[in-house]
Amino acid sequence: MISCFFIAQIYDACHFAWVKRTFSMLIGLNHMIFVKLN
C-alpha cells in the first residue's frame, strides 16, 4: 500500500515535469514563429 502510493507520487512528479517541459517547449516554438512573423 505504502509502496504503491510512493510509486504514484514519483510518477506524478515525473509526469508533471514532462508536461511542464513540453508546455514550455511549445511556448518557445510559438514565440519563435511569432517573432518570425513580425
C-alpha positions as protocol buffer text, in pm:
chain_id: "A"
residue {
  index: 1
  type: MET
  ca { x: 0 y: 0 z: 0 }
}
residue {
  index: 2
  type: ILE
  ca { x: 272 y: 248 z: 102 }
}
residue {
  index: 3
  type: SER
  ca { x: 497 y: 146 z: -188 }
}
residue {
  index: 4
  type: CYS
  ca { x: 214 y: 188 z: -440 }
}
residue {
  index: 5
  type: PHE
  ca { x: 148 y: 536 z: -304 }
}
residue {
  index: 6
  type: PHE
  ca { x: 520 y: 615 z: -322 }
}
residue {
  index: 7
  type: ILE
  ca { x: 539 y: 498 z: -685 }
}
residue {
  index: 8
  type: ALA
  ca { x: 230 y: 705 z: -765 }
}
residue {
  index: 9
  type: GLN
  ca { x: 396 y: 1013 z: -614 }
}
residue {
  index: 10
  type: ILE
  ca { x: 710 y: 961 z: -821 }
}
residue {
  index: 11
  type: TYR
  ca { x: 502 y: 903 z: -1134 }
}
residue {
  index: 12
  type: ASP
  ca { x: 304 y: 1223 z: -1075 }
}
residue {
  index: 13
  type: ALA
  ca { x: 623 y: 1422 z: -1028 }
}
residue {
  index: 14
  type: CYS
  ca { x: 779 y: 1282 z: -1346 }
}
residue {
  index: 15
  type: HIS
  ca { x: 456 y: 1333 z: -1542 }
}
residue {
  index: 16
  type: PHE
  ca { x: 429 y: 1691 z: -1421 }
}
residue {
  index: 17
  type: ALA
  ca { x: 790 y: 1762 z: -1517 }
}
residue {
  index: 18
  type: TRP
  ca { x: 729 y: 1613 z: -1863 }
}
residue {
  index: 19
  type: VAL
  ca { x: 414 y: 1820 z: -1912 }
}
residue {
  index: 20
  type: LYS
  ca { x: 590 y: 2136 z: -1796 }
}
residue {
  index: 21
  type: ARG
  ca { x: 885 y: 2073 z: -2030 }
}
residue {
  index: 22
  type: THR
  ca { x: 656 y: 2005 z: -2326 }
}
residue {
  index: 23
  type: PHE
  ca { x: 446 y: 2312 z: -2245 }
}
residue {
  index: 24
  type: SER
  ca { x: 749 y: 2541 z: -2224 }
}
residue {
  index: 25
  type: MET
  ca { x: 881 y: 2392 z: -2549 }
}
residue {
  index: 26
  type: LEU
  ca { x: 550 y: 2469 z: -2722 }
}
residue {
  index: 27
  type: ILE
  ca { x: 552 y: 2824 z: -2585 }
}
residue {
  index: 28
  type: GLY
  ca { x: 908 y: 2871 z: -2709 }
}
residue {
  index: 29
  type: LEU
  ca { x: 807 y: 2741 z: -3052 }
}
residue {
  index: 30
  type: ASN
  ca { x: 508 y: 2976 z: -3067 }
}
residue {
  index: 31
  type: HIS
  ca { x: 733 y: 3264 z: -2962 }
}
residue {
  index: 32
  type: MET
  ca { x: 984 y: 3187 z: -3239 }
}
residue {
  index: 33
  type: ILE
  ca { x: 705 y: 3171 z: -3500 }
}
residue {
  index: 34
  type: PHE
  ca { x: 556 y: 3496 z: -3368 }
}
residue {
  index: 35
  type: VAL
  ca { x: 895 y: 3670 z: -3387 }
}
residue {
  index: 36
  type: LYS
  ca { x: 950 y: 3544 z: -3743 }
}
residue {
  index: 37
  type: LEU
  ca { x: 608 y: 3675 z: -3850 }
}
residue {
  index: 38
  type: ASN
  ca { x: 690 y: 4016 z: -3703 }
}
